[in-house]
Amino acid sequence: MLRPQYTRRPFELMLIGPPLSGKRTLSRQFLKCRDVFFSISNVAENVPKRQIPRVDYILIMVDMTNRECLNVLAMALSQIKSTYLTHKLAVVVTKADIPNRWSIEKSEIEQMIAPYTDLQLFYINLTNATEKKAIADQITRLIKINTLQYQNLDIDYIKSQEFYAEDPEQE
């Protein structure tokens, strides 16, 4: 299904988020993936001002216990190019398992990303190894699909299938 590992260049990931939002923990988990070779050289607290040569996918980290994450998310969404907003960006919400420490409500995050219809949103508990691996696998699959690493796969075709799928209630 995928080309052999030695013939592909690594996936360039960029992780954006304030300190202690889980960037390093998640990047370590990505580096453990066996079927995909990741290069995570862009870890930033804000969207970089300089031009970055090549980034295949951007992950914005939002820590539910840090109110500053909403500002970083809003700034990132306003500054990132539209080509990334459609197919190459996801929001990863961490510490969603401890609601008594939240300083952000889920509804605030969902309202902020609502205008971006294709934006993926993941909730993760980075202290649970099984959940951390499962989310990393899901994000890896999403990256492979959106960067067209599967043969004979077109993202617009997939989106059209979601939109034009027959509604069983209409029959």
CNS distance restraints for C-alpha pairs under 8 A (distance, minus, plus):
assign (resid   1 and name CA) (resid 150 and name CA) 6.20 0.50 0.50
assign (resid   1 and name CA) (resid 151 and name CA) 6.43 0.50 0.50
assign (resid   2 and name CA) (resid 149 and name CA) 6.50 0.50 0.50
assign (resid   2 and name CA) (resid 150 and name CA) 5.81 0.50 0.50
assign (resid   2 and name CA) (resid 151 and name CA) 6.98 0.50 0.50
assign (resid   3 and name CA) (resid   7 and name CA) 6.70 0.50 0.50
assign (resid   3 and name CA) (resid   8 and name CA) 6.99 0.50 0.50
assign (resid   3 and name CA) (resid 149 and name CA) 7.99 0.50 0.50
assign (resid   4 and name CA) (resid   8 and name CA) 7.03 0.50 0.50
assign (resid   5 and name CA) (resid  35 and name CA) 7.61 0.50 0.50
assign (resid   5 and name CA) (resid  36 and name CA) 7.48 0.50 0.50
assign (resid   5 and name CA) (resid  37 and name CA) 7.57 0.50 0.50
assign (resid   9 and name CA) (resid  37 and name CA) 7.80 0.50 0.50
assign (resid  10 and name CA) (resid  36 and name CA) 7.65 0.50 0.50
assign (resid  10 and name CA) (resid  37 and name CA) 5.00 0.50 0.50
assign (resid  10 and name CA) (resid  38 and name CA) 5.11 0.50 0.50
assign (resid  10 and name CA) (resid  39 and name CA) 5.73 0.50 0.50
assign (resid  11 and name CA) (resid  36 and name CA) 7.74 0.50 0.50
assign (resid  11 and name CA) (resid  37 and name CA) 6.32 0.50 0.50
assign (resid  11 and name CA) (resid  38 and name CA) 4.74 0.50 0.50
assign (resid  11 and name CA) (resid  39 and name CA) 5.79 0.50 0.50
assign (resid  11 and name CA) (resid  55 and name CA) 7.81 0.50 0.50
assign (resid  11 and name CA) (resid  56 and name CA) 6.01 0.50 0.50
assign (resid  11 and name CA) (resid  57 and name CA) 7.78 0.50 0.50
assign (resid  12 and name CA) (resid  38 and name CA) 6.18 0.50 0.50
assign (resid  12 and name CA) (resid  39 and name CA) 4.93 0.50 0.50
assign (resid  12 and name CA) (resid  40 and name CA) 5.97 0.50 0.50
assign (resid  12 and name CA) (resid  41 and name CA) 7.42 0.50 0.50
assign (resid  12 and name CA) (resid  54 and name CA) 7.04 0.50 0.50
assign (resid  12 and name CA) (resid  55 and name CA) 4.98 0.50 0.50
assign (resid  12 and name CA) (resid  56 and name CA) 5.10 0.50 0.50
assign (resid  12 and name CA) (resid  57 and name CA) 6.67 0.50 0.50
assign (resid  13 and name CA) (resid  38 and name CA) 7.07 0.50 0.50
assign (resid  13 and name CA) (resid  39 and name CA) 6.33 0.50 0.50
assign (resid  13 and name CA) (resid  40 and name CA) 5.09 0.50 0.50
assign (resid  13 and name CA) (resid  41 and name CA) 7.25 0.50 0.50
assign (resid  13 and name CA) (resid  42 and name CA) 6.70 0.50 0.50
assign (resid  13 and name CA) (resid  55 and name CA) 5.94 0.50 0.50
assign (resid  13 and name CA) (resid  56 and name CA) 6.03 0.50 0.50
assign (resid  13 and name CA) (resid  57 and name CA) 5.11 0.50 0.50
assign (resid  13 and name CA) (resid  58 and name CA) 5.85 0.50 0.50
assign (resid  13 and name CA) (resid  59 and name CA) 7.51 0.50 0.50
assign (resid  14 and name CA) (resid  40 and name CA) 6.43 0.50 0.50
assign (resid  14 and name CA) (resid  41 and name CA) 7.16 0.50 0.50
assign (resid  14 and name CA) (resid  42 and name CA) 4.69 0.50 0.50
assign (resid  14 and name CA) (resid  43 and name CA) 5.75 0.50 0.50
assign (resid  14 and name CA) (resid  44 and name CA) 7.64 0.50 0.50
assign (resid  14 and name CA) (resid  55 and name CA) 6.64 0.50 0.50
assign (resid  14 and name CA) (resid  57 and name CA) 6.41 0.50 0.50
assign (resid  14 and name CA) (resid  58 and name CA) 4.75 0.50 0.50
assign (resid  14 and name CA) (resid  59 and name CA) 6.18 0.50 0.50
assign (resid  15 and name CA) (resid  23 and name CA) 6.20 0.50 0.50
assign (resid  15 and name CA) (resid  40 and name CA) 7.94 0.50 0.50
assign (resid  15 and name CA) (resid  42 and name CA) 6.43 0.50 0.50
assign (resid  15 and name CA) (resid  43 and name CA) 4.86 0.50 0.50
assign (resid  15 and name CA) (resid  44 and name CA) 6.28 0.50 0.50
assign (resid  15 and name CA) (resid  58 and name CA) 5.98 0.50 0.50
assign (resid  15 and name CA) (resid  59 and name CA) 4.87 0.50 0.50
assign (resid  15 and name CA) (resid  60 and name CA) 5.90 0.50 0.50
assign (resid  15 and name CA) (resid  61 and name CA) 7.01 0.50 0.50
assign (resid  16 and name CA) (resid  23 and name CA) 7.44 0.50 0.50
assign (resid  16 and name CA) (resid  43 and name CA) 6.06 0.50 0.50
assign (resid  16 and name CA) (resid  44 and name CA) 4.90 0.50 0.50
assign (resid  16 and name CA) (resid  45 and name CA) 5.42 0.50 0.50
assign (resid  16 and name CA) (resid  46 and name CA) 5.92 0.50 0.50
assign (resid  16 and name CA) (resid  47 and name CA) 6.78 0.50 0.50
assign (resid  16 and name CA) (resid  58 and name CA) 7.53 0.50 0.50
assign (resid  16 and name CA) (resid  59 and name CA) 6.24 0.50 0.50
assign (resid  16 and name CA) (resid  60 and name CA) 4.75 0.50 0.50
assign (resid  16 and name CA) (resid  61 and name CA) 5.93 0.50 0.50
assign (resid  17 and name CA) (resid  21 and name CA) 6.11 0.50 0.50
assign (resid  17 and name CA) (resid  23 and name CA) 6.99 0.50 0.50
assign (resid  17 and name CA) (resid  44 and name CA) 6.48 0.50 0.50
assign (resid  17 and name CA) (resid  45 and name CA) 4.73 0.50 0.50
assign (resid  17 and name CA) (resid  46 and name CA) 6.43 0.50 0.50
assign (resid  17 and name CA) (resid  60 and name CA) 5.87 0.50 0.50
assign (resid  17 and name CA) (resid  61 and name CA) 4.77 0.50 0.50
assign (resid  17 and name CA) (resid  62 and name CA) 6.50 0.50 0.50
assign (resid  17 and name CA) (resid  69 and name CA) 6.85 0.50 0.50
assign (resid  17 and name CA) (resid  72 and name CA) 6.70 0.50 0.50
assign (resid  17 and name CA) (resid  73 and name CA) 7.90 0.50 0.50
assign (resid  18 and name CA) (resid  44 and name CA) 7.85 0.50 0.50
assign (resid  18 and name CA) (resid  45 and name CA) 4.74 0.50 0.50
assign (resid  18 and name CA) (resid  46 and name CA) 7.38 0.50 0.50
assign (resid  18 and name CA) (resid  61 and name CA) 7.68 0.50 0.50
assign (resid  18 and name CA) (resid  62 and name CA) 7.98 0.50 0.50
assign (resid  18 and name CA) (resid  68 and name CA) 7.48 0.50 0.50
assign (resid  18 and name CA) (resid  69 and name CA) 6.40 0.50 0.50
assign (resid  18 and name CA) (resid  72 and name CA) 7.32 0.50 0.50
assign (resid  19 and name CA) (resid  45 and name CA) 6.84 0.50 0.50
assign (resid  20 and name CA) (resid  63 and name CA) 7.81 0.50 0.50
assign (resid  21 and name CA) (resid  61 and name CA) 6.03 0.50 0.50
assign (resid  21 and name CA) (resid  62 and name CA) 6.27 0.50 0.50
assign (resid  21 and name CA) (resid  63 and name CA) 4.99 0.50 0.50
assign (resid  21 and name CA) (resid  94 and name CA) 6.77 0.50 0.50
assign (resid  22 and name CA) (resid  26 and name CA) 6.05 0.50 0.50
assign (resid  22 and name CA) (resid  61 and name CA) 7.03 0.50 0.50
assign (resid  22 and name CA) (resid  63 and name CA) 7.76 0.50 0.50
assign (resid  22 and name CA) (resid  94 and name CA) 6.95 0.50 0.50
assign (resid  22 and name CA) (resid 126 and name CA) 7.23 0.50 0.50
assign (resid  23 and name CA) (resid  27 and name CA) 6.07 0.50 0.50
assign (resid  23 and name CA) (resid  43 and name CA) 7.28 0.50 0.50
assign (resid  23 and name CA) (resid  61 and name CA) 6.84 0.50 0.50
assign (resid  24 and name CA) (resid  28 and name CA) 6.09 0.50 0.50
assign (resid  25 and name CA) (resid  29 and name CA) 6.48 0.50 0.50
assign (resid  25 and name CA) (resid 126 and name CA) 7.27 0.50 0.50
assign (resid  26 and name CA) (resid  30 and name CA) 6.32 0.50 0.50
assign (resid  26 and name CA) (resid 126 and name CA) 7.62 0.50 0.50
assign (resid  26 and name CA) (resid 132 and name CA) 7.57 0.50 0.50
assign (resid  26 and name CA) (resid 136 and name CA) 7.40 0.50 0.50
assign (resid  27 and name CA) (resid  31 and name CA) 6.28 0.50 0.50
assign (resid  27 and name CA) (resid  40 and name CA) 6.94 0.50 0.50
assign (resid  28 and name CA) (resid  32 and name CA) 6.61 0.50 0.50
assign (resid  29 and name CA) (resid  33 and name CA) 7.08 0.50 0.50
assign (resid  29 and name CA) (resid 132 and name CA) 7.36 0.50 0.50
assign (resid  29 and name CA) (resid 133 and name CA) 6.75 0.50 0.50
assign (resid  29 and name CA) (resid 136 and name CA) 6.63 0.50 0.50
assign (resid  30 and name CA) (resid  38 and name CA) 6.89 0.50 0.50
assign (resid  30 and name CA) (resid 136 and name CA) 6.19 0.50 0.50
assign (resid  30 and name CA) (resid 140 and name CA) 7.84 0.50 0.50
assign (resid  31 and name CA) (resid  37 and name CA) 7.39 0.50 0.50
assign (resid  31 and name CA) (resid  38 and name CA) 6.23 0.50 0.50
assign (resid  33 and name CA) (resid  37 and name CA) 7.33 0.50 0.50
assign (resid  33 and name CA) (resid 137 and name CA) 7.80 0.50 0.50
assign (resid  36 and name CA) (resid 140 and name CA) 7.69 0.50 0.50
assign (resid  44 and name CA) (resid  48 and name CA) 7.11 0.50 0.50
assign (resid  45 and name CA) (resid  72 and name CA) 7.83 0.50 0.50
assign (resid  46 and name CA) (resid  72 and name CA) 6.29 0.50 0.50
assign (resid  46 and name CA) (resid  75 and name CA) 7.88 0.50 0.50
assign (resid  46 and name CA) (resid  76 and name CA) 7.00 0.50 0.50
assign (resid  47 and name CA) (resid  75 and name CA) 7.66 0.50 0.50
assign (resid  47 and name CA) (resid  76 and name CA) 5.73 0.50 0.50
assign (resid  47 and name CA) (resid  79 and name CA) 7.23 0.50 0.50
assign (resid  47 and name CA) (resid  80 and name CA) 7.60 0.50 0.50
assign (resid  48 and name CA) (resid  52 and name CA) 7.94 0.50 0.50
assign (resid  56 and name CA) (resid  88 and name CA) 6.79 0.50 0.50
assign (resid  56 and name CA) (resid 147 and name CA) 7.02 0.50 0.50
assign (resid  57 and name CA) (resid  84 and name CA) 7.47 0.50 0.50
assign (resid  57 and name CA) (resid  88 and name CA) 4.79 0.50 0.50
assign (resid  57 and name CA) (resid  89 and name CA) 5.83 0.50 0.50
assign (resid  57 and name CA) (resid 143 and name CA) 6.84 0.50 0.50
assign (resid  58 and name CA) (resid  84 and name CA) 7.56 0.50 0.50
assign (resid  58 and name CA) (resid  88 and name CA) 6.21 0.50 0.50
assign (resid  58 and name CA) (resid  89 and name CA) 4.77 0.50 0.50
assign (resid  58 and name CA) (resid  90 and name CA) 6.54 0.50 0.50
assign (resid  59 and name CA) (resid  89 and name CA) 5.84 0.50 0.50
assign (resid  59 and name CA) (resid  90 and name CA) 5.07 0.50 0.50
assign (resid  59 and name CA) (resid  91 and name CA) 5.71 0.50 0.50
assign (resid  59 and name CA) (resid  92 and name CA) 6.67 0.50 0.50
assign (resid  60 and name CA) (resid  73 and name CA) 6.86 0.50 0.50
assign (resid  60 and name CA) (resid  76 and name CA) 7.87 0.50 0.50
assign (resid  60 and name CA) (resid  89 and name CA) 7.66 0.50 0.50
assign (resid  60 and name CA) (resid  90 and name CA) 6.39 0.50 0.50
assign (resid  60 and name CA) (resid  91 and name CA) 4.80 0.50 0.50
assign (resid  60 and name CA) (resid  92 and name CA) 6.06 0.50 0.50
assign (resid  61 and name CA) (resid  69 and name CA) 7.73 0.50 0.50
assign (resid  61 and name CA) (resid  91 and name CA) 6.05 0.50 0.50
assign (resid  61 and name CA) (resid  92 and name CA) 4.93 0.50 0.50
assign (resid  61 and name CA) (resid  93 and name CA) 5.98 0.50 0.50
assign (resid  61 and name CA) (resid  94 and name CA) 7.17 0.50 0.50
assign (resid  62 and name CA) (resid  66 and name CA) 7.94 0.50 0.50
assign (resid  62 and name CA) (resid  69 and name CA) 5.30 0.50 0.50
assign (resid  62 and name CA) (resid  70 and name CA) 7.23 0.50 0.50
assign (resid  62 and name CA) (resid  73 and name CA) 7.28 0.50 0.50
assign (resid  62 and name CA) (resid  91 and name CA) 7.15 0.50 0.50
assign (resid  62 and name CA) (resid  92 and name CA) 6.08 0.50 0.50
assign (resid  62 and name CA) (resid  93 and name CA) 4.66 0.50 0.50
assign (resid  62 and name CA) (resid  94 and name CA) 6.06 0.50 0.50
assign (resid  63 and name CA) (resid  67 and name CA) 7.90 0.50 0.50
assign (resid  63 and name CA) (resid  69 and name CA) 6.22 0.50 0.50
assign (resid  63 and name CA) (resid  93 and name CA) 5.89 0.50 0.50
assign (resid  63 and name CA) (resid  94 and name CA) 4.90 0.50 0.50
assign (resid  63 and name CA) (resid  95 and name CA) 6.12 0.50 0.50
assign (resid  64 and name CA) (resid  69 and name CA) 7.83 0.50 0.50
assign (resid  64 and name CA) (resid  93 and name CA) 6.79 0.50 0.50
assign (resid  64 and name CA) (resid  94 and name CA) 6.21 0.50 0.50
assign (resid  64 and name CA) (resid  95 and name CA) 5.73 0.50 0.50
assign (resid  64 and name CA) (resid  96 and name CA) 6.20 0.50 0.50
assign (resid  64 and name CA) (resid 101 and name CA) 7.91 0.50 0.50
assign (resid  64 and name CA) (resid 102 and name CA) 5.20 0.50 0.50
assign (resid  64 and name CA) (resid 103 and name CA) 6.17 0.50 0.50
assign (resid  64 and name CA) (resid 104 and name CA) 5.36 0.50 0.50
assign (resid  64 and name CA) (resid 105 and name CA) 7.48 0.50 0.50
assign (resid  65 and name CA) (resid  95 and name CA) 7.04 0.50 0.50
assign (resid  65 and name CA) (resid 101 and name CA) 5.83 0.50 0.50
assign (resid  65 and name CA) (resid 102 and name CA) 4.51 0.50 0.50
assign (resid  65 and name CA) (resid 103 and name CA) 5.00 0.50 0.50
assign (resid  65 and name CA) (resid 104 and name CA) 6.65 0.50 0.50
assign (resid  66 and name CA) (resid 102 and name CA) 7.65 0.50 0.50
assign (resid  66 and name CA) (resid 103 and name CA) 6.17 0.50 0.50
assign (resid  66 and name CA) (resid 104 and name CA) 7.31 0.50 0.50
assign (resid  67 and name CA) (resid  71 and name CA) 7.71 0.50 0.50
assign (resid  67 and name CA) (resid 103 and name CA) 5.74 0.50 0.50
assign (resid  67 and name CA) (resid 104 and name CA) 6.06 0.50 0.50
assign (resid  68 and name CA) (resid  72 and name CA) 6.53 0.50 0.50
assign (resid  69 and name CA) (resid  73 and name CA) 6.03 0.50 0.50
assign (resid  70 and name CA) (resid  74 and name CA) 6.07 0.50 0.50
assign (resid  70 and name CA) (resid 104 and name CA) 7.99 0.50 0.50
assign (resid  70 and name CA) (resid 109 and name CA) 7.39 0.50 0.50
assign (resid  71 and name CA) (resid  75 and name CA) 6.06 0.50 0.50
assign (resid  72 and name CA) (resid  76 and name CA) 5.96 0.50 0.50
assign (resid  73 and name CA) (resid  77 and name CA) 6.08 0.50 0.50
assign (resid  74 and name CA) (resid  78 and name CA) 6.25 0.50 0.50
assign (resid  74 and name CA) (resid 112 and name CA) 7.30 0.50 0.50
assign (resid  75 and name CA) (resid  79 and name CA) 6.16 0.50 0.50
assign (resid  76 and name CA) (resid  80 and name CA) 5.87 0.50 0.50
assign (resid  77 and name CA) (resid  85 and name CA) 7.73 0.50 0.50
assign (resid  80 and name CA) (resid  84 and name CA) 6.80 0.50 0.50
assign (resid  80 and name CA) (resid  85 and name CA) 7.06 0.50 0.50
assign (resid  81 and name CA) (resid  85 and name CA) 6.67 0.50 0.50
assign (resid  82 and name CA) (resid  86 and name CA) 6.44 0.50 0.50
assign (resid  83 and name CA) (resid  87 and name CA) 6.98 0.50 0.50
assign (resid  83 and name CA) (resid  88 and name CA) 7.35 0.50 0.50
assign (resid  84 and name CA) (resid  88 and name CA) 4.50 0.50 0.50
assign (resid  84 and name CA) (resid  89 and name CA) 5.67 0.50 0.50
assign (resid  85 and name CA) (resid  89 and name CA) 5.62 0.50 0.50
assign (resid  85 and name CA) (resid 116 and name CA) 7.24 0.50 0.50
assign (resid  85 and name CA) (resid 118 and name CA) 7.64 0.50 0.50
assign (resid  85 and name CA) (resid 119 and name CA) 6.76 0.50 0.50
assign (resid  86 and name CA) (resid 116 and name CA) 7.68 0.50 0.50
assign (resid  86 and name CA) (resid 118 and name CA) 5.76 0.50 0.50
assign (resid  86 and name CA) (resid 119 and name CA) 6.78 0.50 0.50
assign (resid  87 and name CA) (resid 118 and name CA) 6.99 0.50 0.50
assign (resid  87 and name CA) (resid 119 and name CA) 7.52 0.50 0.50
assign (resid  87 and name CA) (resid 146 and name CA) 5.87 0.50 0.50
assign (resid  88 and name CA) (resid 143 and name CA) 7.44 0.50 0.50
assign (resid  88 and name CA) (resid 146 and name CA) 6.57 0.50 0.50
assign (resid  88 and name CA) (resid 147 and name CA) 7.67 0.50 0.50
assign (resid  89 and name CA) (resid 119 and name CA) 6.50 0.50 0.50
assign (resid  89 and name CA) (resid 120 and name CA) 7.17 0.50 0.50
assign (resid  90 and name CA) (resid 119 and name CA) 5.84 0.50 0.50
assign (resid  90 and name CA) (resid 120 and name CA) 4.73 0.50 0.50
assign (resid  90 and name CA) (resid 121 and name CA) 5.94 0.50 0.50
assign (resid  90 and name CA) (resid 122 and name CA) 7.63 0.50 0.50
assign (resid  91 and name CA) (resid 119 and name CA) 7.48 0.50 0.50
assign (resid  91 and name CA) (resid 120 and name CA) 6.20 0.50 0.50
assign (resid  91 and name CA) (resid 121 and name CA) 4.89 0.50 0.50
assign (resid  91 and name CA) (resid 122 and name CA) 6.24 0.50 0.50
assign (resid  92 and name CA) (resid 121 and name CA) 6.02 0.50 0.50
assign (resid  92 and name CA) (resid 122 and name CA) 4.77 0.50 0.50
assign (resid  92 and name CA) (resid 123 and name CA) 6.01 0.50 0.50
assign (resid  92 and name CA) (resid 124 and name CA) 7.09 0.50 0.50
assign (resid  93 and name CA) (resid 121 and name CA) 7.44 0.50 0.50
assign (resid  93 and name CA) (resid 122 and name CA) 5.93 0.50 0.50
assign (resid  93 and name CA) (resid 123 and name CA) 4.72 0.50 0.50
assign (resid  93 and name CA) (resid 124 and name CA) 6.09 0.50 0.50
assign (resid  94 and name CA) (resid 123 and name CA) 6.12 0.50 0.50
assign (resid  94 and name CA) (resid 124 and name CA) 5.11 0.50 0.50
assign (resid  94 and name CA) (resid 125 and name CA) 5.94 0.50 0.50
assign (resid  94 and name CA) (resid 126 and name CA) 6.83 0.50 0.50
assign (resid  95 and name CA) (resid 124 and name CA) 6.71 0.50 0.50
assign (resid  95 and name CA) (resid 125 and name CA) 5.53 0.50 0.50
assign (resid  95 and name CA) (resid 126 and name CA) 7.18 0.50 0.50
assign (resid  96 and name CA) (resid 102 and name CA) 7.90 0.50 0.50
assign (resid  96 and name CA) (resid 123 and name CA) 6.25 0.50 0.50
assign (resid  96 and name CA) (resid 124 and name CA) 6.38 0.50 0.50
assign (resid  96 and name CA) (resid 125 and name CA) 6.40 0.50 0.50
assign (resid  97 and name CA) (resid 124 and name CA) 7.73 0.50 0.50
assign (resid  97 and name CA) (resid 125 and name CA) 6.06 0.50 0.50
assign (resid  98 and name CA) (resid 102 and name CA) 6.93 0.50 0.50
assign (resid 104 and name CA) (resid 108 and name CA) 6.83 0.50 0.50
assign (resid 104 and name CA) (resid 109 and name CA) 7.80 0.50 0.50
assign (resid 105 and name CA) (resid 109 and name CA) 7.02 0.50 0.50
assign (resid 106 and name CA) (resid 110 and name CA) 6.22 0.50 0.50
assign (resid 107 and name CA) (resid 111 and name CA) 5.96 0.50 0.50
assign (resid 108 and name CA) (resid 112 and name CA) 6.25 0.50 0.50
assign (resid 109 and name CA) (resid 113 and name CA) 6.40 0.50 0.50
assign (resid 110 and name CA) (resid 114 and name CA) 5.85 0.50 0.50
assign (resid 111 and name CA) (resid 115 and name CA) 7.92 0.50 0.50
assign (resid 113 and name CA) (resid 117 and name CA) 7.74 0.50 0.50
assign (resid 113 and name CA) (resid 119 and name CA) 7.13 0.50 0.50
assign (resid 122 and name CA) (resid 135 and name CA) 7.69 0.50 0.50
assign (resid 124 and name CA) (resid 131 and name CA) 6.98 0.50 0.50
assign (resid 124 and name CA) (resid 132 and name CA) 6.83 0.50 0.50
assign (resid 124 and name CA) (resid 135 and name CA) 6.98 0.50 0.50
assign (resid 125 and name CA) (resid 131 and name CA) 6.57 0.50 0.50
assign (resid 125 and name CA) (resid 132 and name CA) 6.64 0.50 0.50
assign (resid 126 and name CA) (resid 131 and name CA) 7.31 0.50 0.50
assign (resid 126 and name CA) (resid 132 and name CA) 5.47 0.50 0.50
assign (resid 127 and name CA) (resid 132 and name CA) 7.50 0.50 0.50
assign (resid 128 and name CA) (resid 132 and name CA) 6.04 0.50 0.50
assign (resid 129 and name CA) (resid 133 and name CA) 6.14 0.50 0.50
assign (resid 130 and name CA) (resid 134 and name CA) 6.18 0.50 0.50
assign (resid 131 and name CA) (resid 135 and name CA) 6.10 0.50 0.50
assign (resid 132 and name CA) (resid 136 and name CA) 6.15 0.50 0.50
assign (resid 133 and name CA) (resid 137 and name CA) 6.13 0.50 0.50
assign (resid 134 and name CA) (resid 138 and name CA) 6.25 0.50 0.50
assign (resid 135 and name CA) (resid 139 and name CA) 6.09 0.50 0.50
assign (resid 136 and name CA) (resid 140 and name CA) 5.97 0.50 0.50
assign (resid 137 and name CA) (resid 141 and name CA) 6.17 0.50 0.50
assign (resid 138 and name CA) (resid 142 and name CA) 6.21 0.50 0.50
assign (resid 139 and name CA) (resid 143 and name CA) 6.09 0.50 0.50
assign (resid 140 and name CA) (resid 144 and name CA) 6.20 0.50 0.50
assign (resid 141 and name CA) (resid 145 and name CA) 6.24 0.50 0.50
assign (resid 142 and name CA) (resid 146 and name CA) 6.05 0.50 0.50
assign (resid 143 and name CA) (resid 147 and name CA) 5.89 0.50 0.50
assign (resid 144 and name CA) (resid 148 and name CA) 6.05 0.50 0.50
assign (resid 144 and name CA) (resid 149 and name CA) 5.09 0.50 0.50
assign (resid 144 and name CA) (resid 150 and name CA) 6.69 0.50 0.50
assign (resid 145 and name CA) (resid 149 and name CA) 6.16 0.50 0.50
assign (resid 145 and name CA) (resid 150 and name CA) 6.29 0.50 0.50
assign (resid 145 and name CA) (resid 153 and name CA) 7.58 0.50 0.50
assign (resid 145 and name CA) (resid 155 and name CA) 7.25 0.50 0.50
assign (resid 146 and name CA) (resid 155 and name CA) 6.37 0.50 0.50
assign (resid 148 and name CA) (resid 153 and name CA) 6.34 0.50 0.50
assign (resid 148 and name CA) (resid 154 and name CA) 6.79 0.50 0.50
assign (resid 148 and name CA) (resid 155 and name CA) 7.41 0.50 0.50
assign (resid 153 and name CA) (resid 157 and name CA) 7.70 0.50 0.50
assign (resid 154 and name CA) (resid 158 and name CA) 6.56 0.50 0.50
assign (resid 155 and name CA) (resid 159 and name CA) 6.24 0.50 0.50
assign (resid 156 and name CA) (resid 160 and name CA) 6.09 0.50 0.50
assign (resid 157 and name CA) (resid 161 and name CA) 6.27 0.50 0.50
assign (resid 158 and name CA) (resid 162 and name CA) 6.56 0.50 0.50
assign (resid 159 and name CA) (resid 163 and name CA) 6.35 0.50 0.50
assign (resid 160 and name CA) (resid 164 and name CA) 5.81 0.50 0.50
assign (resid 161 and name CA) (resid 165 and name CA) 5.55 0.50 0.50
assign (resid 167 and name CA) (resid 171 and name CA) 7.71 0.50 0.50
